[in-house]
Amino acid sequence: MLPSRFSRFAFPLIGFATAIASATGVQADAISDFYKGKDLTIIVSSSPGGGYDLYARMIARSIGKHIPGTPNAVVQNMPGAGGITAANNLYNIALKDGSVIGALQNTVPFEPIFGNKAAQFDPLKFNWLGSPNTEIGLLLLWHTAKANTIADTRTMETVVGTSGTASTPAFYARVLNEVFNTKLKMVGGYPGQTEAFLAIERGELDGYPSTFWSSLKATKPEWIKENKVKLLVQYGRKPHPELPNVPVAREMATNDEDRALLDVSMAPLEAGRPYLAPQNVPADRVAALRKALMDTFKDKDFLEAAAKANLEVDADPKSGEAIAALLTETYNAPESAKARMLTLYNAK
């Protein structure tokens, strides 16, 4: 029996705990009632067959069992305008009830910073749900290229492939040239990384300026195993634990201005492969979707499928709250850094 001095607190505490449990149960029931018998549509901003599509289809197979009501998840590909078509749809057209979520290419949330008029959305208003990983970019050279270090590329011209002056590889090549005074010579006309990699193997190019480590492991594991490539620098907000011997761009920068430029330029890599719900989705459903996505990233079946496909899933996946904070930080970055980035982005 409780001592008398505690007895007057016991029943209020029990009542409070019961109320909390009851409220939690009611909330779970409301989520279950909404999702039961429904489809959860995952709009993917790229074509079938690519990395974003593969991740989404694996997530679709697991996420439903982590949402009360166990909805059936279906993937809808919506490519166009580098992912902007899907983002515009999610912001302006898609249902705002929690039955539709999106998987965007990581550059898309930053398009308004670049002044892209086609981007008819406010990324700070989306409900960010999470990402299975963050990306690390690499300046990759073929093993026969003359340059062996970043210092070498300051004194000798190094030919790298791009898909055009406005492409992501060209942009990151210009950032590296700007910050480290490298002499990366960009050759355009390659539709994508696959074609550029083939040109590297043929000796037409020295390398590629924006290879993602996760993509390299998935598409060219033999290059890594057989030491066919040299990784001169890695860039992203944090170094990758699997690349302890590859120099880190941010650590190599010699002044705050260059570090600020790198931070805003590399922010899309930190966003990884971001998932979102449209703005104005009820808060309890956003919370349920965030939890379900993070639970999926820990799901045994999902992890096994990702491992078989050589798709990277971080031990500590990026939360929706962390993606939202990253976007807020980037959009509030120093105007000088954003202006400098925009100049490089628009360079021809």
Secondary structure, 3 states (H helix, E strand, C coil): CCCHHHHHHHHHHHHHHHHHHHHHHHHHHHHHHHHCCCEEEEEECCCCCCHHHHHHHHHHHHHHHHCCCCCEEEEEECCCHHHHHHHHHHHHCCCCCCCEEEECCCCHHHCCCCCCCCCCCCCCCCEEEEECCCCCEEEEEECCCCCCCHHHHHHCCEEEECCCCCCHHHHHHHHHHHHHCCCEEEECCCCCHHHHHHHHHHCCCCEEEEEEHHHHHHHCHHHHHCCCEEEEEEECCCCCCCCCCCCEHHHHCCCHHHHHHHHHHHHHHHHCCCEEECCCCCHHHHHHHHHHHHHHHCCHHHHHHHHHCCCCCCCCCEEHHHHHHHHHHHHCCCHHHHHHHHHHHHCC
